[in-house]
Amino acid sequence: MKADRQSDFSTARFVVCVPVEQGAEPSVEITISSVVAHTAGNAQILIFSNAHGSFDAFTAGQRNVRVVRTNATPTLREIVENLPAEFSGFDLLVVRPGTDVPISWDARLKWTAYSDQRIATASPVCNEVPLFSILRDRLQESPDLETLNRIAYWKGRKLTYELPFFLPACVYIKREALHQLCSGEGNSVLDSAWQTSHALNSHGFLNVICDHVVIRATENDPSMLNLTSTDAVEVAHLLRHHPFGEIREAADEKLKRKTPLKAIPGLTDGTVQLHLMHGWGGGLEQWVRSYCKADTTRTNLILKPVGNWGSFGEALFLYENIDAKEPIARWDFTRPIRGTAITHFEYKHALAEILRKYGVDYILVSSLIGHSLDALKTDVDTALVCHDYHPFCPAITIHFNEVCTSCDCSRLTQCFQQNEMNRFFKNLSATEWIPLRQRFTEVVTERSIQVITPTDSVREHLVQLEPALQNAPFATIAHGMDCRSLIKRQNRSKPGERLRVVILGSLALQKGYNLFKATYRELLPYADIFLLGCGDEGMEFQGEGICVIRSYKPEELPHLLEKISPDCGLLLSIWPETFSYTLSELMQFGIPPVATNLGAFRNRVQNGINGLLFEPTPACLLQIIQSVHADRKTLEVIEAELLQMKHRSLAEMVEDYHVRLPEKRFSPVRYSNGDNVYDFASTTKKSLRRDLKKYMRQQVKTPTLLAMKRRIVRWLKISRTIPSR
């Protein structure tokens, strides 16, 4: 699908118009109930009528159904002239009383209408009108509408064909064409379907029928009587050389055999989301894993780069879900991506293949490390989830001696040379990073990429560092977590005793290693310190007064904390955290957090109420520990607040994302590609092995045995080691 078509299809709006003339009231119920049940979009439905009866039975309880009274019979002209002002720029989807429509009929007709700029009207198949029918003969027992639509979809070509006129019973009409028509000839050309169709043709517009959408209309509808007698020569030619010849034969054969057809893809198979991430673990992977676990209504694919230091994107692995051990597809790059590429030919084509083959509706970018900015430039709706400050900041943490408030080329050059935290992209330079940063900002603002931050501080820092981002569509959606129960801390210290202080998680540079090293000896008279899950960085501090537990399994954490019974938890990060799962864990366990006054800590901790804040300096850290040691009442107040605190669930988080990324009841990609779209439901380990064998057979065609061997080894070597972040 071309970008301009995709853009028009996504942005164009329409209103459903039901013209009801005198005597047609009994047929309205069929149409309204069918339209309400089967419309993919949240479209407004307008009943245009000159009848005197009431339509309260159809509008009651339906917010999107309204009645518009007309003085004359509601022709297309009356609809245009009486259309409420708020719909003046909308396309019209006209459907007459007695018409039964299939699932996602609106989106499918709209998709057809925007397949070409010159199309003015798109009509569906209608077996009640010979010229619009896919059946050769009338059947005594006509199949249900769902069966007819499956036959049309799977036996047709999903093409459009030009006809001399449109179907009055159901037609999608583009507003642009109507505007040009009426401004040139006046509204009188809208008095009849035939007159309107010929006027559109004379202005260079097309009336088309699609072979993949079938409706059922009333046979005695006066709008369709003698429809084919207005131009006998053209109609006779169409009947002799009808484009539905092949599909009619296939439909007849299918109906005789009565064999079932599988469902139409892109209509009821749910929304597909593609998560872009790295494989470094940490809070980012925890978020993706948690999100996918909680989002049970959608398919969540995972796209990870694979590589080594200095070339983080040597290949792309696509996983069917976050727990999958083996990829369902992979792409090897001739030219690896060192950090994040501004553009990358092989990456771009691999991503295009994924979007097409797997029918992706949304892209959620959690990281661009090992990826290309091409991921932000597709036709698919995209959201950027900010877990850190990459790709603006190569250090990821926006910290160079202090929290950065500006970063020009000169400062960035020094950062690459002197900043200990800028350690991931040593083979890149400031002169290479500045263009990446500029292009990233341009793409986000030009394409209005949704930028989702877990706390407000992320937006504040990004806009401060790059003012051009202030017009980007930011939204704050806090992370959720599995509910954890309060722990029993029976061995807490008594007044006068040393505090029992836990430092939970990594003690890397950005997590406060230097701050702790500068103060721990002065803290020991006031506190016993427990480094829990500190990694290698904390092992040097093992000694009297400090207990070090290098690592633990997540399920062991509650038991370990009960055993330690900490009075408070220290959070020493010197960079502005974007959320902090560690803070959430402390709060859920009822342990008062004592945190640096930066980033997410400043957003989430109310000083003295649900935690304590201090400036990230050795003097301030020592002062607050001395203060708490001298007066434990502050901790008691915080504990009482934490007992009453409501914690955000994963389901609430996912629901907020679904509001920003609403359910796609119609997927153009899956709908247009049919059998070429990946079938998630039928994939098994056996089919994956079959795909691997197919891949290996293809490599036999390579020029040399050595090349074949290298490619197969690269396929089989699925896991590679990347040093921990």
Buried (B, 14 or more C-beta within 10 A) or exposed (E): BEEEBBEBBEEBEBBBBBBBBEEBBEBBBBBBEBBBEBBBBEBBBBBBBBBEEEBEEBBEEEEBBBBBEBEEBBBBBBBBBBBEEEBEEBBBBBBBBBBBBBBBBBBBBBBBBBBEEEBBBBBBBBBBBBBBBBBBEEEEEBBEBBBBBBBBBBBBEBBBBEBBBBBBBBBBBBBBBBEBBBEEBEBEBBBBBBBBBBBBBEBEBBBBBBBBBBBBBBEEBEBBEEBBEBBEEEBEEBEEEBBBEEBBEBBBEBBEEEEEBEBBBBBEBBBBBBBBBBBBEBBBBBBBBBBBBBBEEBBBBBBBBBBEEEBBBBBBBBBBBBEBEBBBBBBBBEEBBBBBBBEBEBBBEBBEEBBBBBBBBBBBBBBBBBBBBBBBBBBBBBBBBBBBBBBBBBBBBBBBEEBBEEBEEEEBBBBBEEBEBBBBBEEBBBEBBBEBBEBBBEBBBEBEBBBBBBBBBBBBBBBBBBEEBEEBEBBBBBBBBEEBEEBEBEEBBEEEEBBBBBBBBBBBBBBBBEBBBBBBEBBBEBBBBBBBBBBEBBEEBEEEBBBBBBEEEEEEBBEBBBEBBBBBBBBBBBBBBBBBBBBBBBBBBBBBBBBBBBBBBBBBBEBEEBBBBBEBBBEBBBEBBBEBBEEBEBBEBBBEBBEEEEBBBBEEBBBBBBEBBEEBBBBBBBBBBBEEBBEBEEEEEEEBEEEBEEBBEEBEEBEEEEEBEBBBEBBEEEEEEBEEB
